Amino acid sequence: MERQKNWKILFGAAGLFCLFLLTPNRAMAASATIGFSQETEEISVGEEVKVSVDIDTDSAIDSVEAYINYDNNVLEYLSGAEGVSGGNGTLKIADSIAEEEAAEKSYSLTFRAKKKGVCIMEFSEQPVVYEIGTQEAMSVSYEDISVRVKKASILSNNTQLDSLQVSPGTLEPSFSKTVREYKVYVGADTDTLTVSAVPSDTEATIAVNGNEGLVEGENLVVVSVTSPSGKRRKYKIYVQKEAEEPETSPETEPEKEKEKKKDTGENDAAGTGSGKFSIREENGKIKLSNKTVYTLVDLEDSGLIPPGYVKTRLLLYGVTMTAYALEDDLENDFILFYAKKKGEDPQFYQYDREEKTMQRFSGTVVKTSENKVVVGEESDMTVNEYNEKVEQLSLVVGICAAAAAAFALGMIAFAIKYLKSKSAG
């Protein structure tokens, strides 16, 4: 009897199980996996890192709720995706999705590395993912992540340049790593100064400002060098742009000026004609003009001064300027200026104070003064020496004349005596 009862219980349970399997609306719980992924495997102190919380399910997601713990001493939380809140070591994900096709979801978290170490990021309790429609919690499996932070690398502070060049023009003085300010002169037709700068540290960055749209007069061009550590150094280039010379059309030039040029034979190309000579000070620069404009330039290397000349200050046309005169004849009509013409490099020019002309200095010394003339390397005696020589010669001639006269008188006396003695005999 007892055995028959047990068989009935067994068959009843089997029937219920079959009924459960054959029920068309049976429900089985959906499953989900949650894991972390890191943008970079290893970061340095001071750098930022992105960590993603990735959810993958076999059914559409209705909502998510999870709590994440992390070491706030190693990583500092900066920002996160919508639905993420918190900080100081704990983050909360509370997000309602409710999209029929949403079976996957990711949440991006951004941190900054504060110090060297390992930060373990983990769920403080079982994360919950709800299935859309049934609103039932899915079966969730999850994993933690370890974020490694290494010591920050030492960044270079080198802000020096290995090379600095400009075009057109030439830097004054020549480039040196220790010199941070330069001058350059350009013509009136130059609007842009091309700057080429090579940093000593190949990872340093270069920025150039002020080299375009140059205006007449002085312009400031700044070359900034920024090292990998963020340190910055500036090199300054003062660009002096010449003023444009007014051009006079031959058809509109006054007849009087034409005649003047014809009579004086001015040479516009060479700038050495006998036209009107003028000197003016413009934007801190002294300019000499004789159809051609010469701009005085500071001579940095005194070793370039021609032999026999010394640097001096000269007042000319009411303007005080630097000039180079003969050391033993400062009042000489010929003096030198260190200047440059448009489109040319600076050089020495010889100015004739008498003729008021300028020409390139050939290296031949020309001296003129009251009593002395020296041309090239050939020299003549002074007037005083000449007069002295004449006086000496006159004395010799006088002595010779006196001697000749005495000799003649002696011969005459001898002849008379001789004739008298012959007459007496």
Secondary structure, 3 states (H helix, E strand, C coil): CHHHHHHHHHHHHHHHHHHHHHCCCCCCCCEEEEEEEECCCEEECCCEEEEEEEEEECCCEEEEEEEEECCCCCEEEEEECCCEEEECCEEEEEEECCCCCCCEEEEEEEEEECCCEEEEEEECCCCEEEECCCCCECEEEECCEEEEEECCCCCCCCCCEEEEEEECCCCECCCCCCCCEEEEEECCCCCECEEEEEECCCCCEEEEECCECCCCEEEEEEEEEECCCCCEEEEEEEEEECCCCCCCCCCCCCHHHHHHHHHHCCCCCCCCCCCCCEEEEECCEEEEECCCEEEECCCCCHHHCCCCEEEEEEEECCEEEEEEEECCECCCCEEEEEEECCCCCCEEEEEECCCCEEEECCCCCEEECCCCEEECCEECCCHHHHHHHHHHHHHHHHHHHHHHHHHHHHHHHHHHHHHHHHHHC
